[in-house]
Amino acid sequence: MTAWTPHVTVATVVEKDGKFLFVEEQTEGVVHTVFNQPAGHVESGETLTEAAIRETLEETGYTVQIDTLIGIYSYTPPMFPAQTYYRFCFRAQISSYDPDALLDTGIVGPVWMSPEELRDTARARSPLVLRAVQDAQSGQSHPLSLIYEHQNLPFNSNLDA
C-alpha cells in the first residue's frame, strides 16, 4: 500500500492585455511539453505568497506583486491516486522582467496566451490551470488576510512569565 502524500503548492495568475502568463514545461513521463501557471511547491520557512513570488521569478523571469487570493484548489492525478495537491492560487501584477533570468530546469519559457488558446492546445498540465484562469476572469477574489500564517518567534528565556 502506498502512503498518501499531500503537496502544498502555489500558483500565480497574471493577466496582461487579455493574455495570461503561462509556463511551458517538460514533465516527467510526458512526451510533449505542457502549460501551467507559474507554480510550484512551498519550501520550508516560506509563506505562501513568498513561494508564489519566488516560483514566478524562477519559472518566467517576471517579478510580481501578489494582489489577492483567487482560490484554494485540490487535485489528485488519476495516475497517482496517493498524491494530492493543495494549490493556493493568487492574482499577481508584474513589477519587472529579466529576459536573461536563468529559469528552472525543465522550463522551456514563459508564454502569453488567451484561455481559448490554452484550451485549443489541449496541453494544460492539469484541470486546475484553466479553472484558475476562469475563476480570475469571473472576478473571484479573496483578500490576502484570509490566510493566516503563524510564524514562530525564537525562544527567549529572559521573558517574564
MOMOZI-V922831 format. One record per pair of residues at least 12 apart in sequence whose ideal C-beta (glycine too) atoms are under 10 Angstrom apart, sorted by sequence separation. I is the first residue (numbers start at 1). J is the second residue. If there is no record, write none. Layout:
BEGIN
i:I j:J
i:I j:J
END
This chain:
BEGIN
i:11 j:23
i:22 j:34
i:23 j:35
i:24 j:36
i:39 j:51
i:40 j:52
i:42 j:54
i:43 j:55
i:52 j:64
i:53 j:65
i:73 j:85
i:74 j:86
i:75 j:87
i:118 j:130
i:22 j:35
i:23 j:36
i:25 j:38
i:39 j:52
i:42 j:55
i:53 j:66
i:73 j:86
i:74 j:87
i:97 j:110
i:22 j:36
i:23 j:37
i:25 j:39
i:38 j:52
i:40 j:54
i:41 j:55
i:52 j:66
i:72 j:86
i:73 j:87
i:115 j:129
i:119 j:133
i:20 j:35
i:22 j:37
i:23 j:38
i:37 j:52
i:38 j:53
i:40 j:55
i:49 j:64
i:72 j:87
i:73 j:88
i:115 j:130
i:118 j:133
i:21 j:37
i:22 j:38
i:23 j:39
i:38 j:54
i:39 j:55
i:40 j:56
i:49 j:65
i:50 j:66
i:71 j:87
i:72 j:88
i:73 j:89
i:20 j:37
i:21 j:38
i:22 j:39
i:23 j:40
i:38 j:55
i:39 j:56
i:49 j:66
i:52 j:69
i:71 j:88
i:72 j:89
i:37 j:55
i:38 j:56
i:40 j:58
i:48 j:66
i:70 j:88
i:71 j:89
i:115 j:133
i:37 j:56
i:38 j:57
i:40 j:59
i:69 j:88
i:70 j:89
i:71 j:90
i:114 j:133
i:115 j:134
i:38 j:58
i:39 j:59
i:49 j:69
i:69 j:89
i:70 j:90
i:113 j:133
i:38 j:59
i:48 j:69
i:68 j:89
i:69 j:90
i:70 j:91
i:115 j:136
i:37 j:59
i:38 j:60
i:68 j:90
i:69 j:91
i:70 j:92
i:115 j:137
i:14 j:37
i:36 j:59
i:37 j:60
i:38 j:61
i:67 j:90
i:68 j:91
i:13 j:37
i:14 j:38
i:38 j:62
i:48 j:72
i:66 j:90
i:67 j:91
i:68 j:92
i:11 j:36
i:12 j:37
i:13 j:38
i:66 j:91
i:67 j:92
i:11 j:37
i:12 j:38
i:38 j:64
i:64 j:90
i:66 j:92
i:67 j:93
i:10 j:37
i:11 j:38
i:12 j:39
i:64 j:91
i:65 j:92
i:66 j:93
i:10 j:38
i:11 j:39
i:64 j:92
i:65 j:93
i:10 j:39
i:11 j:40
i:63 j:92
i:64 j:93
i:65 j:94
i:9 j:39
i:10 j:40
i:62 j:92
i:64 j:94
i:65 j:95
i:9 j:40
i:10 j:41
i:62 j:93
i:63 j:94
i:64 j:95
i:9 j:41
i:10 j:42
i:23 j:55
i:62 j:94
i:63 j:95
i:64 j:96
i:7 j:40
i:8 j:41
i:9 j:42
i:23 j:56
i:62 j:95
i:63 j:96
i:64 j:97
i:7 j:41
i:8 j:42
i:25 j:59
i:56 j:90
i:60 j:94
i:62 j:96
i:63 j:97
i:7 j:42
i:8 j:43
i:21 j:56
i:23 j:58
i:24 j:59
i:61 j:96
i:62 j:97
i:63 j:98
i:10 j:46
i:23 j:59
i:52 j:88
i:56 j:92
i:61 j:97
i:62 j:98
i:10 j:47
i:12 j:49
i:22 j:59
i:23 j:60
i:51 j:88
i:52 j:89
i:53 j:90
i:60 j:97
i:61 j:98
i:62 j:99
i:8 j:46
i:10 j:48
i:21 j:59
i:22 j:60
i:52 j:90
i:56 j:94
i:57 j:95
i:60 j:98
i:61 j:99
i:63 j:101
i:9 j:48
i:10 j:49
i:21 j:60
i:49 j:88
i:51 j:90
i:53 j:92
i:57 j:96
i:61 j:100
i:62 j:101
i:87 j:126
i:89 j:128
i:8 j:48
i:10 j:50
i:11 j:51
i:12 j:52
i:48 j:88
i:52 j:92
i:57 j:97
i:61 j:101
i:89 j:129
i:10 j:51
i:11 j:52
i:12 j:53
i:21 j:62
i:49 j:90
i:57 j:98
i:60 j:101
i:61 j:102
i:85 j:126
i:87 j:128
i:91 j:132
i:9 j:51
i:10 j:52
i:14 j:56
i:48 j:90
i:53 j:95
i:59 j:101
i:61 j:103
i:87 j:129
i:89 j:131
i:90 j:132
i:8 j:51
i:9 j:52
i:10 j:53
i:12 j:55
i:21 j:64
i:49 j:92
i:58 j:101
i:60 j:103
i:85 j:128
i:89 j:132
i:10 j:54
i:11 j:55
i:12 j:56
i:41 j:85
i:42 j:86
i:57 j:101
i:58 j:102
i:59 j:103
i:60 j:104
i:87 j:131
i:89 j:133
i:91 j:135
i:10 j:55
i:11 j:56
i:58 j:103
i:59 j:104
i:87 j:132
i:91 j:136
i:9 j:55
i:10 j:56
i:14 j:60
i:16 j:62
i:39 j:85
i:42 j:88
i:57 j:103
i:58 j:104
i:61 j:107
i:89 j:135
i:90 j:136
i:12 j:59
i:57 j:104
i:59 j:106
i:60 j:107
i:89 j:136
i:12 j:60
i:14 j:62
i:39 j:87
i:59 j:107
i:61 j:109
i:62 j:110
i:77 j:125
i:39 j:88
i:55 j:104
i:58 j:107
i:60 j:109
i:61 j:110
i:77 j:126
i:91 j:140
i:12 j:62
i:14 j:64
i:29 j:79
i:37 j:87
i:39 j:89
i:59 j:109
i:60 j:110
i:75 j:125
i:77 j:127
i:91 j:141
i:59 j:110
i:60 j:111
i:75 j:126
i:89 j:140
i:91 j:142
i:12 j:64
i:37 j:89
i:75 j:127
i:90 j:142
i:14 j:67
i:37 j:90
i:73 j:126
i:75 j:128
i:12 j:66
i:13 j:67
i:38 j:92
i:56 j:110
i:73 j:127
i:74 j:128
i:90 j:144
i:12 j:67
i:13 j:68
i:37 j:92
i:73 j:128
i:10 j:66
i:75 j:131
i:13 j:70
i:71 j:128
i:90 j:147
i:12 j:70
i:13 j:71
i:73 j:131
i:11 j:70
i:73 j:132
i:88 j:147
i:71 j:131
i:70 j:131
i:71 j:132
i:11 j:73
i:70 j:132
i:73 j:135
i:70 j:133
i:9 j:73
i:40 j:104
i:70 j:134
i:71 j:135
i:70 j:135
i:71 j:136
i:9 j:75
i:38 j:104
i:70 j:136
i:6 j:74
i:7 j:75
i:68 j:136
i:70 j:138
i:38 j:107
i:70 j:139
i:71 j:140
i:6 j:76
i:70 j:140
i:71 j:141
i:72 j:142
i:21 j:92
i:36 j:107
i:69 j:140
i:70 j:141
i:71 j:142
i:4 j:76
i:38 j:110
i:68 j:140
i:69 j:141
i:70 j:142
i:21 j:94
i:33 j:106
i:35 j:108
i:68 j:141
i:69 j:142
i:33 j:107
i:34 j:108
i:67 j:141
i:68 j:142
i:69 j:143
i:72 j:146
i:5 j:80
i:33 j:108
i:68 j:143
i:69 j:144
i:72 j:147
i:7 j:83
i:9 j:85
i:10 j:86
i:11 j:87
i:12 j:88
i:13 j:89
i:14 j:90
i:15 j:91
i:33 j:109
i:35 j:111
i:67 j:143
i:68 j:144
i:69 j:145
i:4 j:81
i:5 j:82
i:6 j:83
i:7 j:84
i:8 j:85
i:9 j:86
i:10 j:87
i:11 j:88
i:12 j:89
i:13 j:90
i:14 j:91
i:15 j:92
i:16 j:93
i:67 j:144
i:69 j:146
i:2 j:80
i:4 j:82
i:5 j:83
i:6 j:84
i:7 j:85
i:8 j:86
i:9 j:87
i:10 j:88
i:11 j:89
i:12 j:90
i:13 j:91
i:14 j:92
i:15 j:93
i:16 j:94
i:25 j:103
i:28 j:106
i:33 j:111
i:35 j:113
i:66 j:144
i:68 j:146
i:69 j:147
i:2 j:81
i:3 j:82
i:4 j:83
i:5 j:84
i:6 j:85
i:7 j:86
i:8 j:87
i:9 j:88
i:10 j:89
i:11 j:90
i:12 j:91
i:13 j:92
i:14 j:93
i:15 j:94
i:25 j:104
i:26 j:105
i:27 j:106
i:2 j:82
i:4 j:84
i:5 j:85
i:6 j:86
i:7 j:87
i:8 j:88
i:9 j:89
i:10 j:90
i:12 j:92
i:14 j:94
i:23 j:103
i:25 j:105
i:26 j:106
i:1 j:82
i:2 j:83
i:11 j:92
i:12 j:93
i:23 j:104
i:25 j:106
i:26 j:107
i:24 j:106
i:25 j:107
i:26 j:108
i:35 j:117
i:23 j:106
i:24 j:107
i:25 j:108
i:35 j:118
i:23 j:107
i:24 j:108
i:25 j:109
i:23 j:108
i:24 j:109
i:23 j:109
i:24 j:110
i:35 j:121
i:39 j:125
i:22 j:109
i:23 j:110
i:24 j:111
i:34 j:121
i:35 j:122
i:36 j:123
i:37 j:124
i:39 j:126
i:22 j:110
i:23 j:111
i:33 j:121
i:34 j:122
i:35 j:123
i:36 j:124
i:37 j:125
i:21 j:110
i:22 j:111
i:24 j:113
i:32 j:121
i:34 j:123
i:35 j:124
i:36 j:125
i:39 j:128
i:21 j:111
i:22 j:112
i:33 j:123
i:34 j:124
i:35 j:125
i:36 j:126
i:39 j:129
i:20 j:111
i:21 j:112
i:22 j:113
i:32 j:123
i:34 j:125
i:37 j:128
i:19 j:111
i:20 j:112
i:21 j:113
i:33 j:125
i:34 j:126
i:36 j:128
i:37 j:129
i:19 j:112
i:20 j:113
i:30 j:123
i:36 j:129
i:39 j:132
i:18 j:112
i:19 j:113
i:20 j:114
i:35 j:129
i:17 j:112
i:19 j:114
i:20 j:115
i:22 j:117
i:30 j:125
i:34 j:129
i:35 j:130
i:37 j:132
i:49 j:144
i:14 j:110
i:16 j:112
i:18 j:114
i:19 j:115
i:22 j:118
i:36 j:132
i:37 j:133
i:48 j:144
i:15 j:112
i:17 j:114
i:18 j:115
i:20 j:117
i:24 j:121
i:14 j:112
i:19 j:117
i:20 j:118
i:27 j:125
i:49 j:147
i:15 j:114
i:19 j:118
i:22 j:121
i:24 j:123
i:37 j:136
i:48 j:147
i:50 j:149
i:25 j:125
i:47 j:147
i:49 j:149
i:22 j:123
i:48 j:149
i:22 j:124
i:23 j:125
i:47 j:149
i:22 j:125
i:46 j:149
i:47 j:151
i:23 j:129
i:45 j:151
i:22 j:129
i:20 j:129
i:20 j:130
i:22 j:133
i:20 j:132
i:20 j:133
i:13 j:129
i:20 j:136
i:11 j:128
i:20 j:137
i:11 j:129
i:15 j:133
i:9 j:128
i:13 j:132
i:12 j:132
i:13 j:133
i:11 j:132
i:15 j:136
i:13 j:135
i:14 j:136
i:15 j:137
i:13 j:136
i:13 j:137
END
